Amino acid sequence: MSEPQEIIRIGKNELVGIVVQLCAEGYRLVQVGCSTLEAAYELNYSFDKDNRFKNLRVTVVPDEEVPSISMIYQNAFLYENEIHDLFGVVVSNISIDYHGTLYRTSIKAPFSVDNVKLPEPPKQKADAPVKRPEKMNEQKEGTDETQTE
């Protein structure tokens, strides 16, 4: 059984202020992850306090800068360098910036929008019955709704 996790969609300009508040409230940084979307990147910042997760979700387009949170959570510099090197996302003011040398890869930013080809969904056979997915509990952008994943 999974526990509900709070996912909060925010703008990149809100990130540092909210992270400062979470730090002041005693949250610890668990991870920073990045996913390639069709024409953008989704960054997920996960925090924990008393075994309850709170996730901040920021979506940015290629070449859009994201502010670093490494001045608040020092260990974030590794996540941020990794996101820069593997996805090509520009993270500004990283406390320890490797300037693209944390990872050696055969191609620059292997997980960038330009390098990742997202798979097409499988095609239904003409005679196959159409299955409708169950209604999912989706979070509306800009709300504090809780979502289970």
Secondary structure, DSSP 8 states (H G I E B T S, - for coil): ----EEEEE--GGGHHHHHHHHHHTT-EEEEEEEEE-SSSEEEEEEEEETTEEEEEEEEE-TT-EEE--TTTSTTHHHHHHHHHHHH--EEET-SS--TT-SS--SSSSTTSTTT----------TTS------------TT---EE--
